[in-house]
Amino acid sequence: MPAIKQSIDIDRTPADVFTYVTDPSHLPEWQESAVSVRKVDDAPFEVGSKIAVTRRLGRREFTTTMQVMEWEPPRRWHLHGVDGPVRSDVQGTVEPLGDGERSRLTLSLDFEGRGLGKALVPLVVRPQVRKEMPRDERTLKGILEGASA
């Protein structure tokens, strides 16, 4: 199946959008299913860094480790799940709009199921992400544009 891809325009500079959206500590603020995030190591957030993300799926919580595969501030990043039955692949880009005071954020999510995850991805994960992702992006837009006032 193709990746789930969505874009949203935000009235903030690409640097502002990139800095906020790639700071793991902000994830639970704008993503509905994100319960908590913690860095796995003390190194700066860069290629090779890992974070543990706990998400709620229905009534259950699952923690997976994500590794930074690509890091090009303030333009693009790529994180890939390295453990668990459902491994996410998240790619993001931030493009300047107009005079550079606005941005277009594009997120692309794909999933790989292992074991039980093979059934979970098409039956539970993808449908939940398709419903949640537009709400998450609207929440993110509200946070970032509200912070600019």
Secondary structure, DSSP 8 states (H G I E B T S, - for coil): ---EEEEEEESS-HHHHHHHHT-GGGHHHH-TTEEEEEESSSS-SSTT-EEEEEEEETTEEEEEEEEEEEEETTTEEEEEE-SSSEEEEEEEEEEEETTTTEEEEEEEEEEEE-TTHHHHIIIIIHHHHHHHHHHHHHHHHHHHHHHT-
